Amino acid sequence: IRDSNLRIKPNKCHFCSQKIKFLGHIVNEQGIQPDPLKITKVVNYLVSRNLTELRVFLSLASYYKRFIKDFSKILSPFYKLTEKKTLYQWSNER
């Protein structure tokens, strides 16, 4: 590690742990799962009132797309709203 000019912070190291939180995920012997606290934040994200907020939400949700079956299909109506000539207008219609 020293030869590569890297340093280790002992308080950030986890040895012999059953599971760890890493980059918004939980890693354990079963594999990698999204952190439930992070998923709750995505689910409870406030309604986007403008295009910038919509893009923030899509970016946040996209981080977990590997865990969501048919992610692109589910969010395609939202991605269409980000196209240049599309009028962004939120309503209660589905």
N, CA, C and O atoms as CSV, one atom per row, in Angstrom:
chain,resi,resn,atom,element,x,y,z
A,1,ILE,N,N,0.839,-1.188,0.000
A,1,ILE,CA,C,0.000,0.000,0.000
A,1,ILE,C,C,0.880,1.246,0.000
A,1,ILE,O,O,0.610,2.207,-0.721
A,2,ARG,N,N,1.919,1.224,0.803
A,2,ARG,CA,C,2.829,2.379,0.842
A,2,ARG,C,C,3.513,2.593,-0.503
A,2,ARG,O,O,3.731,3.730,-0.923
A,3,ASP,N,N,3.851,1.496,-1.175
A,3,ASP,CA,C,4.520,1.603,-2.473
A,3,ASP,C,C,3.651,2.335,-3.492
A,3,ASP,O,O,4.168,2.942,-4.431
A,4,SER,N,N,2.354,2.280,-3.311
A,4,SER,CA,C,1.413,2.950,-4.226
A,4,SER,C,C,0.987,4.313,-3.710
A,4,SER,O,O,0.103,4.950,-4.284
A,5,ASN,N,N,1.612,4.762,-2.628
A,5,ASN,CA,C,1.271,6.041,-1.992
A,5,ASN,C,C,-0.187,6.108,-1.552
A,5,ASN,O,O,-0.827,7.154,-1.654
A,6,LEU,N,N,-0.701,4.999,-1.068
A,6,LEU,CA,C,-2.066,4.949,-0.540
A,6,LEU,C,C,-2.010,4.908,0.976
A,6,LEU,O,O,-1.024,4.468,1.567
A,7,ARG,N,N,-3.080,5.371,1.591
A,7,ARG,CA,C,-3.172,5.345,3.052
A,7,ARG,C,C,-4.490,4.720,3.454
A,7,ARG,O,O,-5.476,4.781,2.719
A,8,ILE,N,N,-4.492,4.126,4.614
A,8,ILE,CA,C,-5.703,3.499,5.151
A,8,ILE,C,C,-6.109,4.229,6.417
A,8,ILE,O,O,-5.281,4.490,7.290
A,9,LYS,N,N,-7.391,4.555,6.510
A,9,LYS,CA,C,-7.924,5.124,7.744
A,9,LYS,C,C,-8.576,3.988,8.526
A,9,LYS,O,O,-9.581,3.435,8.080
A,10,PRO,N,N,-8.028,3.634,9.670
A,10,PRO,CA,C,-8.567,2.508,10.432
A,10,PRO,C,C,-10.058,2.641,10.759
A,10,PRO,O,O,-10.775,1.641,10.796
A,11,ASN,N,N,-10.529,3.873,10.998
A,11,ASN,CA,C,-11.942,4.030,11.341
A,11,ASN,C,C,-12.865,3.797,10.141
A,11,ASN,O,O,-14.079,3.690,10.311
A,12,LYS,N,N,-12.305,3.718,8.935
A,12,LYS,CA,C,-13.111,3.446,7.741
A,12,LYS,C,C,-12.965,2.002,7.263
A,12,LYS,O,O,-13.577,1.617,6.267
A,13,CYS,N,N,-12.171,1.213,7.955
A,13,CYS,CA,C,-11.945,-0.177,7.569
A,13,CYS,C,C,-12.896,-1.100,8.321
A,13,CYS,O,O,-13.218,-0.874,9.487
A,14,HIS,N,N,-13.336,-2.141,7.630
A,14,HIS,CA,C,-14.209,-3.147,8.235
A,14,HIS,C,C,-13.572,-4.514,8.004
A,14,HIS,O,O,-13.383,-4.938,6.864
A,15,PHE,N,N,-13.248,-5.187,9.087
A,15,PHE,CA,C,-12.661,-6.511,8.992
A,15,PHE,C,C,-13.572,-7.506,9.686
A,15,PHE,O,O,-14.132,-7.214,10.743
A,16,CYS,N,N,-13.720,-8.674,9.097
A,16,CYS,CA,C,-14.520,-9.764,9.664
A,16,CYS,C,C,-15.964,-9.333,9.923
A,16,CYS,O,O,-16.556,-9.742,10.922
A,17,SER,N,N,-16.531,-8.529,9.055
A,17,SER,CA,C,-17.912,-8.069,9.203
A,17,SER,C,C,-18.841,-8.968,8.397
A,17,SER,O,O,-18.471,-9.460,7.331
A,18,GLN,N,N,-20.052,-9.179,8.913
A,18,GLN,CA,C,-21.059,-9.954,8.195
A,18,GLN,C,C,-21.655,-9.146,7.046
A,18,GLN,O,O,-22.006,-9.694,6.001
A,19,LYS,N,N,-21.765,-7.821,7.259
A,19,LYS,CA,C,-22.272,-6.954,6.198
A,19,LYS,C,C,-21.709,-5.556,6.389
A,19,LYS,O,O,-21.370,-5.149,7.501
A,20,ILE,N,N,-21.618,-4.826,5.278
A,20,ILE,CA,C,-21.164,-3.437,5.327
A,20,ILE,C,C,-22.054,-2.593,4.418
A,20,ILE,O,O,-22.649,-3.091,3.463
A,21,LYS,N,N,-22.129,-1.302,4.741
A,21,LYS,CA,C,-22.789,-0.344,3.862
A,21,LYS,C,C,-21.699,0.296,3.021
A,21,LYS,O,O,-20.674,0.747,3.533
A,22,PHE,N,N,-21.946,0.324,1.707
A,22,PHE,CA,C,-20.939,0.861,0.798
A,22,PHE,C,C,-21.628,1.503,-0.398
A,22,PHE,O,O,-22.334,0.831,-1.149
A,23,LEU,N,N,-21.421,2.805,-0.573
A,23,LEU,CA,C,-21.950,3.546,-1.715
A,23,LEU,C,C,-23.451,3.330,-1.919
A,23,LEU,O,O,-23.905,3.119,-3.043
A,24,GLY,N,N,-24.215,3.383,-0.833
A,24,GLY,CA,C,-25.667,3.262,-0.938
A,24,GLY,C,C,-26.164,1.837,-1.083
A,24,GLY,O,O,-27.328,1.610,-1.412
A,25,HIS,N,N,-25.284,0.878,-0.838
A,25,HIS,CA,C,-25.644,-0.528,-0.944
A,25,HIS,C,C,-25.255,-1.259,0.338
A,25,HIS,O,O,-24.432,-0.782,1.119
A,26,ILE,N,N,-25.857,-2.411,0.534
A,26,ILE,CA,C,-25.453,-3.294,1.621
A,26,ILE,C,C,-24.825,-4.521,0.977
A,26,ILE,O,O,-25.431,-5.183,0.134
A,27,VAL,N,N,-23.607,-4.805,1.391
A,27,VAL,CA,C,-22.870,-5.939,0.851
A,27,VAL,C,C,-22.758,-6.979,1.955
A,27,VAL,O,O,-22.278,-6.687,3.050
A,28,ASN,N,N,-23.207,-8.204,1.657
A,28,ASN,CA,C,-23.105,-9.304,2.615
A,28,ASN,C,C,-22.857,-10.603,1.859
A,28,ASN,O,O,-22.587,-10.586,0.658
A,29,GLU,N,N,-22.948,-11.729,2.560
A,29,GLU,CA,C,-22.639,-13.009,1.930
A,29,GLU,C,C,-23.623,-13.374,0.821
A,29,GLU,O,O,-23.304,-14.206,-0.027
A,30,GLN,N,N,-24.811,-12.771,0.811
A,30,GLN,CA,C,-25.789,-13.046,-0.251
A,30,GLN,C,C,-25.556,-12.186,-1.492
A,30,GLN,O,O,-26.131,-12.459,-2.546
A,31,GLY,N,N,-24.731,-11.164,-1.382
A,31,GLY,CA,C,-24.457,-10.306,-2.526
A,31,GLY,C,C,-24.638,-8.838,-2.184
A,31,GLY,O,O,-24.362,-8.401,-1.067
A,32,ILE,N,N,-25.106,-8.087,-3.170
A,32,ILE,CA,C,-25.285,-6.640,-3.023
A,32,ILE,C,C,-26.765,-6.320,-3.130
A,32,ILE,O,O,-27.439,-6.750,-4.066
A,33,GLN,N,N,-27.266,-5.559,-2.157
A,33,GLN,CA,C,-28.649,-5.087,-2.166
A,33,GLN,C,C,-28.640,-3.583,-1.932
A,33,GLN,O,O,-27.712,-3.050,-1.324
A,34,PRO,N,N,-29.674,-2.900,-2.416
A,34,PRO,CA,C,-29.749,-1.466,-2.126
A,34,PRO,C,C,-30.006,-1.242,-0.641
A,34,PRO,O,O,-30.701,-2.033,-0.004
A,35,ASP,N,N,-29.459,-0.188,-0.098
A,35,ASP,CA,C,-29.674,0.181,1.302
A,35,ASP,C,C,-31.127,0.626,1.467
A,35,ASP,O,O,-31.549,1.577,0.810
A,36,PRO,N,N,-31.906,-0.038,2.331
A,36,PRO,CA,C,-33.318,0.320,2.509
A,36,PRO,C,C,-33.535,1.793,2.863
A,36,PRO,O,O,-34.542,2.373,2.460
A,37,LEU,N,N,-32.619,2.404,3.602
A,37,LEU,CA,C,-32.767,3.827,3.928
A,37,LEU,C,C,-32.691,4.695,2.673
A,37,LEU,O,O,-33.415,5.683,2.553
A,38,LYS,N,N,-31.824,4.329,1.749
A,38,LYS,CA,C,-31.699,5.084,0.501
A,38,LYS,C,C,-32.924,4.881,-0.381
A,38,LYS,O,O,-33.391,5.819,-1.027
A,39,ILE,N,N,-33.442,3.660,-0.409
A,39,ILE,CA,C,-34.638,3.374,-1.206
A,39,ILE,C,C,-35.824,4.159,-0.670
A,39,ILE,O,O,-36.637,4.660,-1.446
A,40,THR,N,N,-35.932,4.271,0.646
A,40,THR,CA,C,-37.009,5.054,1.256
A,40,THR,C,C,-36.939,6.499,0.791
A,40,THR,O,O,-37.970,7.119,0.532
A,41,LYS,N,N,-35.745,7.035,0.685
A,41,LYS,CA,C,-35.586,8.420,0.212
A,41,LYS,C,C,-36.042,8.569,-1.237
A,41,LYS,O,O,-36.650,9.577,-1.597
A,42,VAL,N,N,-35.756,7.581,-2.059
A,42,VAL,CA,C,-36.191,7.635,-3.458
A,42,VAL,C,C,-37.715,7.546,-3.533
A,42,VAL,O,O,-38.355,8.314,-4.251
A,43,VAL,N,N,-38.286,6.606,-2.787
A,43,VAL,CA,C,-39.742,6.408,-2.800
A,43,VAL,C,C,-40.468,7.640,-2.280
A,43,VAL,O,O,-41.523,8.003,-2.801
A,44,ASN,N,N,-39.919,8.280,-1.269
A,44,ASN,CA,C,-40.572,9.442,-0.656
A,44,ASN,C,C,-40.136,10.773,-1.263
A,44,ASN,O,O,-40.438,11.831,-0.711
A,45,TYR,N,N,-39.435,10.731,-2.382
A,45,TYR,CA,C,-38.966,11.956,-3.036
A,45,TYR,C,C,-40.174,12.809,-3.411
A,45,TYR,O,O,-41.157,12.305,-3.954
A,46,LEU,N,N,-40.092,14.086,-3.118
A,46,LEU,CA,C,-41.203,14.997,-3.411
A,46,LEU,C,C,-41.443,15.099,-4.912
A,46,LEU,O,O,-40.533,14.893,-5.715
A,47,VAL,N,N,-42.660,15.413,-5.271
A,47,VAL,CA,C,-43.022,15.570,-6.674
A,47,VAL,C,C,-42.156,16.655,-7.307
A,47,VAL,O,O,-41.987,17.740,-6.750
A,48,SER,N,N,-41.621,16.347,-8.458
A,48,SER,CA,C,-40.782,17.311,-9.176
A,48,SER,C,C,-41.656,18.415,-9.748
A,48,SER,O,O,-42.599,18.150,-10.494
A,49,ARG,N,N,-41.339,19.648,-9.398
A,49,ARG,CA,C,-42.130,20.787,-9.861
A,49,ARG,C,C,-41.591,21.394,-11.147
A,49,ARG,O,O,-42.266,22.194,-11.796
A,50,ASN,N,N,-40.380,21.013,-11.510
A,50,ASN,CA,C,-39.799,21.559,-12.737
A,50,ASN,C,C,-38.830,20.540,-13.335
A,50,ASN,O,O,-38.571,19.488,-12.752
A,51,LEU,N,N,-38.316,20.869,-14.484
A,51,LEU,CA,C,-37.458,19.952,-15.225
A,51,LEU,C,C,-36.177,19.604,-14.469
A,51,LEU,O,O,-35.731,18.458,-14.502
A,52,THR,N,N,-35.596,20.567,-13.800
A,52,THR,CA,C,-34.373,20.309,-13.036
A,52,THR,C,C,-34.627,19.298,-11.928
A,52,THR,O,O,-33.842,18.366,-11.747
A,53,GLU,N,N,-35.714,19.472,-11.185
A,53,GLU,CA,C,-36.041,18.531,-10.111
A,53,GLU,C,C,-36.349,17.145,-10.667
A,53,GLU,O,O,-36.015,16.138,-10.041
A,54,LEU,N,N,-36.979,17.086,-11.832
A,54,LEU,CA,C,-37.258,15.797,-12.463
A,54,LEU,C,C,-35.952,15.098,-12.824
A,54,LEU,O,O,-35.807,13.896,-12.604
A,55,ARG,N,N,-35.017,15.838,-13.368
A,55,ARG,CA,C,-33.718,15.248,-13.723
A,55,ARG,C,C,-32.975,14.745,-12.487
A,55,ARG,O,O,-32.319,13.704,-12.533
A,56,VAL,N,N,-33.076,15.480,-11.391
A,56,VAL,CA,C,-32.449,15.040,-10.135
A,56,VAL,C,C,-33.070,13.720,-9.691
A,56,VAL,O,O,-32.358,12.792,-9.308
A,57,PHE,N,N,-34.397,13.639,-9.743
A,57,PHE,CA,C,-35.075,12.401,-9.348
A,57,PHE,C,C,-34.661,11.234,-10.245
A,57,PHE,O,O,-34.363,10.148,-9.750
A,58,LEU,N,N,-34.643,11.452,-11.547
A,58,LEU,CA,C,-34.276,10.378,-12.473
A,58,LEU,C,C,-32.845,9.912,-12.235
A,58,LEU,O,O,-32.552,8.721,-12.336
A,59,SER,N,N,-31.970,10.833,-11.926
A,59,SER,CA,C,-30.587,10.477,-11.619
A,59,SER,C,C,-30.509,9.652,-10.340
A,59,SER,O,O,-29.793,8.653,-10.273
A,60,LEU,N,N,-31.249,10.081,-9.338
A,60,LEU,CA,C,-31.284,9.364,-8.061
A,60,LEU,C,C,-31.846,7.959,-8.250
A,60,LEU,O,O,-31.274,6.987,-7.756
A,61,ALA,N,N,-32.957,7.851,-8.958
A,61,ALA,CA,C,-33.588,6.550,-9.189
A,61,ALA,C,C,-32.706,5.654,-10.056
A,61,ALA,O,O,-32.651,4.444,-9.838
A,62,SER,N,N,-32.025,6.231,-11.026
A,62,SER,CA,C,-31.188,5.449,-11.945
A,62,SER,C,C,-30.040,4.743,-11.233
A,62,SER,O,O,-29.546,3.717,-11.700
A,63,TYR,N,N,-29.627,5.291,-10.116
A,63,TYR,CA,C,-28.534,4.672,-9.362
A,63,TYR,C,C,-28.892,3.242,-8.950
A,63,TYR,O,O,-28.009,2.402,-8.783
A,64,TYR,N,N,-30.188,2.971,-8.787
A,64,TYR,CA,C,-30.644,1.657,-8.335
A,64,TYR,C,C,-31.328,0.855,-9.435
A,64,TYR,O,O,-32.010,-0.126,-9.137
A,65,LYS,N,N,-31.167,1.243,-10.698
A,65,LYS,CA,C,-31.891,0.586,-11.786
A,65,LYS,C,C,-31.557,-0.892,-11.924
A,65,LYS,O,O,-32.392,-1.660,-12.401
A,66,ARG,N,N,-30.397,-1.302,-11.534
A,66,ARG,CA,C,-30.050,-2.722,-11.655
A,66,ARG,C,C,-30.889,-3.609,-10.738
A,66,ARG,O,O,-30.935,-4.825,-10.923
A,67,PHE,N,N,-31.549,-3.006,-9.753
A,67,PHE,CA,C,-32.388,-3.762,-8.826
A,67,PHE,C,C,-33.874,-3.687,-9.180
A,67,PHE,O,O,-34.699,-4.322,-8.524
A,68,ILE,N,N,-34.218,-2.916,-10.214
A,68,ILE,CA,C,-35.623,-2.688,-10.561
A,68,ILE,C,C,-35.899,-3.287,-11.935
A,68,ILE,O,O,-35.380,-2.820,-12.949
A,69,LYS,N,N,-36.722,-4.326,-11.949
A,69,LYS,CA,C,-37.082,-4.969,-13.211
A,69,LYS,C,C,-37.861,-3.975,-14.076
A,69,LYS,O,O,-38.735,-3.266,-13.577
A,70,ASP,N,N,-37.546,-3.927,-15.355
A,70,ASP,CA,C,-38.202,-3.039,-16.325
A,70,ASP,C,C,-38.093,-1.566,-15.942
A,70,ASP,O,O,-39.022,-0.789,-16.164
A,71,PHE,N,N,-36.975,-1.195,-15.377
A,71,PHE,CA,C,-36.758,0.187,-14.940
A,71,PHE,C,C,-37.037,1.187,-16.060
A,71,PHE,O,O,-37.785,2.145,-15.869
A,72,SER,N,N,-36.440,0.964,-17.218
A,72,SER,CA,C,-36.605,1.904,-18.335
A,72,SER,C,C,-38.058,2.006,-18.770
A,72,SER,O,O,-38.547,3.092,-19.083
A,73,LYS,N,N,-38.735,0.888,-18.786
A,73,LYS,CA,C,-40.148,0.870,-19.189
A,73,LYS,C,C,-41.007,1.632,-18.183
A,73,LYS,O,O,-41.903,2.383,-18.571
A,74,ILE,N,N,-40.738,1.442,-16.910
A,74,ILE,CA,C,-41.511,2.103,-15.851
A,74,ILE,C,C,-41.326,3.615,-15.907
A,74,ILE,O,O,-42.292,4.367,-15.780
A,75,LEU,N,N,-40.097,4.058,-16.096
A,75,LEU,CA,C,-39.815,5.492,-16.051
A,75,LEU,C,C,-39.787,6.177,-17.417
A,75,LEU,O,O,-39.465,7.362,-17.505
A,76,SER,N,N,-40.120,5.452,-18.479
A,76,SER,CA,C,-40.069,6.075,-19.808
A,76,SER,C,C,-40.957,7.312,-19.931
A,76,SER,O,O,-40.551,8.254,-20.611
A,77,PRO,N,N,-42.157,7.373,-19.312
A,77,PRO,CA,C,-42.936,8.617,-19.406
A,77,PRO,C,C,-42.204,9.816,-18.797
A,77,PRO,O,O,-42.341,10.943,-19.274
A,78,PHE,N,N,-41.434,9.567,-17.750
A,78,PHE,CA,C,-40.684,10.650,-17.113
A,78,PHE,C,C,-39.508,11.086,-17.983
A,78,PHE,O,O,-39.212,12.277,-18.085
A,79,TYR,N,N,-38.835,10.113,-18.614
A,79,TYR,CA,C,-37.729,10.457,-19.505
A,79,TYR,C,C,-38.223,11.248,-20.711
A,79,TYR,O,O,-37.519,12.130,-21.203
A,80,LYS,N,N,-39.425,10.942,-21.190
A,80,LYS,CA,C,-39.992,11.696,-22.319
A,80,LYS,C,C,-40.189,13.162,-21.946
A,80,LYS,O,O,-40.084,14.043,-22.799
A,81,LEU,N,N,-40.475,13.421,-20.677
A,81,LEU,CA,C,-40.652,14.807,-20.231
A,81,LEU,C,C,-39.359,15.616,-20.294
A,81,LEU,O,O,-39.394,16.846,-20.290
A,82,THR,N,N,-38.233,14.937,-20.352
A,82,THR,CA,C,-36.951,15.648,-20.388
A,82,THR,C,C,-36.518,16.006,-21.808
A,82,THR,O,O,-35.502,16.676,-21.992
A,83,GLU,N,N,-37.274,15.569,-22.807
A,83,GLU,CA,C,-36.937,15.897,-24.193
A,83,GLU,C,C,-37.153,17.382,-24.448
A,83,GLU,O,O,-38.029,18.007,-23.849
A,84,LYS,N,N,-36.353,17.933,-25.335
A,84,LYS,CA,C,-36.329,19.384,-25.557
A,84,LYS,C,C,-37.680,20.010,-25.864
A,84,LYS,O,O,-38.027,21.022,-25.257
A,85,LYS,N,N,-38.439,19.458,-26.765
A,85,LYS,CA,C,-39.668,20.109,-27.218
A,85,LYS,C,C,-40.904,19.648,-26.455
A,85,LYS,O,O,-42.028,19.845,-26.918
A,86,THR,N,N,-40.706,19.040,-25.297
A,86,THR,CA,C,-41.831,18.560,-24.506
A,86,THR,C,C,-42.179,19.586,-23.438
A,86,THR,O,O,-41.306,20.072,-22.719
A,87,LEU,N,N,-43.446,19.904,-23.345
A,87,LEU,CA,C,-43.919,20.828,-22.314
A,87,LEU,C,C,-44.013,20.065,-20.999
A,87,LEU,O,O,-44.686,19.038,-20.915
A,88,TYR,N,N,-43.339,20.569,-19.983
A,88,TYR,CA,C,-43.375,19.922,-18.667
A,88,TYR,C,C,-44.527,20.518,-17.876
A,88,TYR,O,O,-44.497,21.682,-17.478
A,89,GLN,N,N,-45.546,19.688,-17.659
A,89,GLN,CA,C,-46.700,20.148,-16.891
A,89,GLN,C,C,-47.192,18.974,-16.065
A,89,GLN,O,O,-47.650,17.971,-16.614
A,90,TRP,N,N,-47.100,19.096,-14.756
A,90,TRP,CA,C,-47.487,18.014,-13.864
A,90,TRP,C,C,-48.986,18.047,-13.626
A,90,TRP,O,O,-49.573,19.112,-13.432
A,91,SER,N,N,-49.607,16.854,-13.644
A,91,SER,CA,C,-51.036,16.746,-13.333
A,91,SER,C,C,-51.267,15.443,-12.587
A,91,SER,O,O,-50.334,14.660,-12.406
A,92,ASN,N,N,-52.493,15.203,-12.155
A,92,ASN,CA,C,-52.828,13.976,-11.427
A,92,ASN,C,C,-53.223,12.841,-12.357
A,92,ASN,O,O,-53.545,11.751,-11.883
A,93,GLU,N,N,-53.208,13.064,-13.670
A,93,GLU,CA,C,-53.547,12.022,-14.630
A,93,GLU,C,C,-52.479,10.950,-14.635
A,93,GLU,O,O,-51.312,11.208,-14.343
A,94,ARG,N,N,-52.903,9.734,-14.976
A,94,ARG,CA,C,-51.956,8.619,-15.062
A,94,ARG,C,C,-51.855,8.138,-16.478
A,94,ARG,O,O,-51.107,7.202,-16.760
